[in-house]
């Protein structure tokens, strides 16, 4: 009798785990990228499955320099908008994280951080599947080197 009860409990636990895919989905929908003092991201492409309704991007500055000297942020735009947004971001200044304020071309962005700091941004993926997207650091002089492709993978 005891063996039957333990088998039933184990079966129920296994079924409950299988029925809750949110653990895997949460991991797939959270991405981490690092920026360093050599003006580099550690990734050239970031990919999330289309099943993610929203995405969280965590930015870690693995260097030591402060944000005034070697700050990094993470900005997402359509590829066609990336260079214009980066250029206009310089005019916005550090107080605005080198991102044009209230600009509809900016899909998501983090604050500018310095060495040893971490920040994140969460954004909706609604209407982004199939779009040509670019992520970049908008700190002056960084966008041409610190950029990559953001992909929402069709399933």
Secondary structure, 3 states (H helix, E strand, C coil): CHHHHHHHHHHHHHHHHHHCCHHHHHHHCEEEEEECCCCCECCCEEEEECCCCEEEEEEEECCCCCHHHHCECCEEEEHHHHHHHHHHHHHHCHHHCCCCCCCCCEEEECCCECCCCEEEEEEECCCCCCCCEEEECCCCCCCCCCEEEEEEECC
